[in-house]
Amino acid sequence: MGRLKEIVIDCDRPASLARFWAAALEGYDVLPYDAAEIARLATLGLTPETDPSVMVAGPGPRLCFHLRPGPRPNRNRVHLDIAVPDIEAEMARLLALGAHFVRRGGSYIVLTDPEGNNFCICAE
């Protein structure tokens, strides 16, 4: 039986979306680039800012933000629910990071990340 390795999110700007989610989720950070990885990217004409696959790690599954250029008629193939102790305070924090309000549900609020992908903040 398989196990969850990571969650992959197709996006237009992997580095900036990875930074958003690293700041949005407690205990998560963009994985650092060592000298060897920076050199490997440079041979491809890339930098950490233009890396087509940026990883974010924390206490749960890793998140992989993967460049997928071109139109996507069916965006948001992945939907994350984030459990929080104070929905209102977390909404304010996420809006300040670049999220956008969509609507309120029973015990949750639907937001979008900076690229328009829906996610929910839910009461713990």
Salt bridges, closest charged atoms under 4 A:
GLU6 OE1 - ARG62 NH2 2.71
ASP12 OD1 - ARG72 NH1 3.37
ASP12 OD2 - ARG75 NH1 3.83
GLU37 OE2 - ARG40 NH2 2.81
GLU49 OE1 - ARG19 NH1 2.81
ASP81 OD1 - HIS79 NE2 2.89
GLU88 OE2 - ARG104 NH1 2.68
GLU90 OE2 - ARG93 NH2 2.85
GLU115 OE2 - ARG13 NH2 3.94
GLU115 OE1 - ARG75 NH2 3.80
